[in-house]
Amino acid sequence: MQADIERAQEIVRMGADLDWVWSVDDIDRFCSNTGWTVTKRFESGGSLATDLSVAAPSARFLVDGGVLNYLSFTVVETDDGAQLSDSFADLGRRMVTVLGAASWRNRGEQPKARWDLPNVVVFLGCLRAAIFVKLVRPEYQREEDYIDEVVIPWIDANPQEGE
């Protein structure tokens, strides 16, 4: 297993404390605070080299029209389901100490938690062999929530409309 729970907690705190304006300049300010570096920049996003002790120590970010929408990075990589679950619980507890109680939580095979802060939405998610953190622009998250809660159910209920 490769995990960097303690450093991830520090990065989450830095992300929560950053005075986000959600421009591409935030990437440079975030990197200045964390010690991370931009490795690639595209019109639609890019990637960062991180100092996390994982197999692929990188992060990615999404930009649309000069607006930063999110930054995502992996903090645990393992094929051991029990270790993955334990690491998720450990990091989740640490994030509660930094961010307070989660706004939303989904338990199960691939658990997730979410903290809706005034200037950033913080996700903690678990995939089959990894745990990731995502720092999201609140307006972008509201758009994503609308798609998940309204648009997709409407499309599922009206399949003939898509033909």
RAHU-V267960 format. One record per residue. RES is the residue in one letter. SS is DSSP state (H for helix, E for strand, C for the rest). PSI is psi in radians with two decimals (NA if undefined). NEAR is the number of other ideal C-beta (glycine too) atoms within 10 Angstrom. Layout:
res: <RES/RES>
ss: <SS/SS>
psi: <PSI/PSI>
near: <NEAR/NEAR>
This chain:
res: <M/Q/A/D/I/E/R/A/Q/E/I/V/R/M/G/A/D/L/D/W/V/W/S/V/D/D/I/D/R/F/C/S/N/T/G/W/T/V/T/K/R/F/E/S/G/G/S/L/A/T/D/L/S/V/A/A/P/S/A/R/F/L/V/D/G/G/V/L/N/Y/L/S/F/T/V/V/E/T/D/D/G/A/Q/L/S/D/S/F/A/D/L/G/R/R/M/V/T/V/L/G/A/A/S/W/R/N/R/G/E/Q/P/K/A/R/W/D/L/P/N/V/V/V/F/L/G/C/L/R/A/A/I/F/V/K/L/V/R/P/E/Y/Q/R/E/E/D/Y/I/D/E/V/V/I/P/W/I/D/A/N/P/Q/E/G/E>
ss: <C/E/E/C/H/H/H/H/H/H/H/H/H/H/H/H/H/C/C/C/C/C/E/C/H/H/H/H/H/H/H/H/H/H/C/C/E/E/E/E/E/E/C/C/E/E/E/E/E/C/C/C/C/C/C/C/C/E/E/E/E/E/E/E/C/C/E/E/E/E/E/E/E/E/E/E/E/C/C/C/H/H/H/H/H/H/H/H/H/H/H/H/H/H/H/H/H/H/H/C/C/C/C/E/E/E/C/C/C/C/C/E/E/E/E/E/C/C/C/C/E/E/E/E/E/E/C/C/C/E/E/E/E/E/E/E/C/H/H/H/H/H/H/H/H/H/H/H/H/H/H/H/H/H/H/H/H/C/H/H/H/H/C>
psi: <2.44/2.07/2.63/1.15/-0.80/-0.80/-0.64/-0.70/-0.75/-0.74/-0.72/-0.76/-0.80/-0.72/-0.67/-0.55/-0.28/2.42/1.35/2.33/-0.14/0.57/2.94/-0.37/-0.43/-0.54/-0.80/-0.69/-0.74/-0.79/-0.67/-0.69/-0.64/-0.33/0.10/2.86/2.57/2.23/-0.53/2.48/2.26/2.97/-0.55/0.14/-2.55/-2.88/2.78/2.60/2.24/3.04/0.32/2.48/1.26/2.91/-0.71/1.46/1.35/2.87/2.84/2.71/2.65/2.26/2.47/1.99/0.64/0.01/2.22/2.19/-0.70/2.87/2.28/2.46/2.63/2.37/-0.28/2.38/2.12/2.64/-0.08/1.89/-0.66/-0.74/-0.66/-0.79/-0.78/-0.72/-0.68/-0.80/-0.74/-0.88/-0.66/-0.77/-0.73/-0.67/-0.58/-0.67/-0.50/-0.73/-0.21/-2.98/2.50/2.53/-0.51/2.52/2.44/1.93/2.92/-2.84/-0.65/1.38/2.72/2.69/2.69/2.40/2.03/1.70/2.85/-0.64/-0.04/2.51/2.25/2.21/2.52/2.12/2.68/2.17/-2.99/-0.68/0.36/2.73/2.35/2.78/2.46/2.22/2.10/2.47/2.20/-0.69/-0.68/-0.73/-0.67/-0.68/-0.77/-0.72/-0.74/-0.77/-0.82/-0.68/-0.48/-0.94/-0.91/-0.80/-0.63/-0.76/-0.74/-0.60/-0.26/1.07/-0.48/-0.40/-0.44/-0.08/NA>
near: <13/15/23/22/18/13/16/27/19/14/25/22/15/15/23/19/13/16/8/21/12/19/13/15/11/20/20/12/14/22/16/9/14/20/11/21/12/15/13/11/14/10/10/11/18/18/16/21/15/24/12/25/16/21/10/12/17/16/27/16/23/18/19/12/7/10/15/23/19/20/25/16/25/25/27/27/21/18/10/11/12/8/13/23/14/16/23/21/12/17/24/17/11/18/21/13/9/16/20/11/8/18/13/11/13/12/8/7/8/12/17/19/22/17/21/15/16/8/14/24/23/21/18/24/18/24/13/9/14/20/25/18/23/20/25/23/22/15/12/17/18/13/13/14/11/11/12/10/10/10/11/11/11/10/12/8/8/9/8/5/8/6/4>
